[in-house]
Amino acid sequence: MFNITNNAVEKIKQILIESGIPENYGVRITVEGHRDSGLNYDFKFEQKPGISDEVINKGGLKFFLDGKALFYLRNVLIDYQKNENNEGFVFNEEKSL
């Protein structure tokens, strides 16, 4: 299961509002590539999940994840970071204790 920080949730909510997307839409996280050659993550806003999607509620948002996204987002922490040089979503694999 993935985790998401409050910063990331609030930024996604801000994007929804600023883009005029209805608040009943969900967030699809897609994953492209392979772990050994690098992964690319993307967010898309969709009204309904796909037939085989798992719907996960976090921070008042619905996330739609297909099997590939579920596999690659296991133990991942999604954060939103902003500093003087950069800003954006960061996907970090959490280490087991």
N, C-alpha and C positions, 0 to 999 in steps of 0.2 A: 504494500500500500504506500502511496506517496504521501508526503506531508507538504503543507504550504504555509508560509508565514503570513501573519496579519498584513505586513507590508505588501505582499504579492496580491492578496485578496482585495485589499483596498484599491490597489492600482487597477486591477481588472474591473472592479466596480466603477471606478472613475472612467475607464475607457468605454464601458457600456453606456454610461450616462452621456459622455461627450460625443459618442457616435450615434446617439439616438436609438440604440438597440433596446427593445423591450426587456424589462427586468425578468420576465419569465423565460428568457432564452438561457441555454446552457453553454458551457465552455467545452469545446472539443480540444483535447490536446493530442496532436499527432506527432509521431516519431518516425523519422526517416534515417536510413543508414544502418550501420552495424557498430556494436560497441567497440570492436577492435579498430575500425577505421574512422570512428567519430559519428556522433549522433546529432541530428538537427531536430529541434523541437519547435512546434508552431501552435498557436492558439487560433481557433476559429469559433465564431458564435453561431449556434444553431438552435432552431426552435424545438426540435425533438431528437432524441437519441436514435441511433440505428438499431436494427432488430437485435444484433448480438452485442450491443454496447452494455457495459456496466455503468450505472449512474451512481456517482459518489457525491454526497453533499458535504461541503466544507466551507465554513465561514459564511454561510448564507448563499453560496453559489452551487450550482449543479455542474458537475464535470462529467462529460461523456467520454468514456475510454473504450477503445476496441482492444482485442487480445494483445496486439503488438504493443500498444501503449501501456497496458497493464503490466506486461512483462518487463519493459524497459524502465518503467517508473517505480518499480519495486524499490523501496528504501531510498527514494530520491526526495530531497527537500527542495522545493521551489521557493525562491526568494525574489524580491525586487530590491535592487540596490541602486542608489544614486549618490554620486560624489562629484567633485568639481570637473572631472575629466570624462565621466561615463555614466550611463544609466541604462538599466534594462533588467530583464528577468534572468536569473541564474539558476541552473539546475545542478545541484551537488548531491553526489551519492553519500548517504549517511553510513558511517561505519558502525558495525555491530560492536556492542560492548561485551 
